């Protein structure tokens, strides 16, 4: 029987730059390919190319770092069907596993042990029409939702969606991030404070430390 394989852009060990595990040493498995083209994307190099690896080979590379935390990211990891197999295999190996997903593809079949960090695409992303709203009821109290804010209009839109879908309390964290070069961190922080919004402000730690160099 042929073992499952996936196209992999990179596997690397770094500090988690986002989510509620920010700052924790984490192995990142970046899958190749994405059906979206968000205007602020910082991983366009993962759209094409990559190396096809067997799941056992991926697990061996991950294990070489002796990690506790694994983040499966992209691109859009769920664009590859065998991502689901990889996620379960990583959970079976005893790791704490998170999945960074755009929210444009179904999350129904993601292993329930996996922490889903799901984007909701704002109008400023250029991909707001790709949001799969039916994913929201599938999220659990361990999952997280992220908004990347490109403008004041995006902020108001995101604030409305947080309320409309009662996201606070549904998931572990609602994350608001400023789009790099479009909204200043200070502006977003002040908007959140002025509205007493019950969300977590976050900056991308890896950009502050390594200036967004791939492999970090």
Secondary structure, 3 states (H helix, E strand, C coil): CCCCEEEEEEEEEEECCCCCCCCCEEEEEEECCCCCCCCCCCCHHHCCCCEEEEHHHHHHHHHCCCCCEEEEECCCHHHCCCHHHHHHHHHHCCCEEEEEECCCCCCCCCCCCCEEEEECCCHHHCCHHHCCHHHHHHCCCCCEEEEEECCHHHHHHHHHHHHHCCCECCECEEEEEECCCCCCHHHHHHHHHHCCCCCEEECCHHHHHHCCCCCC
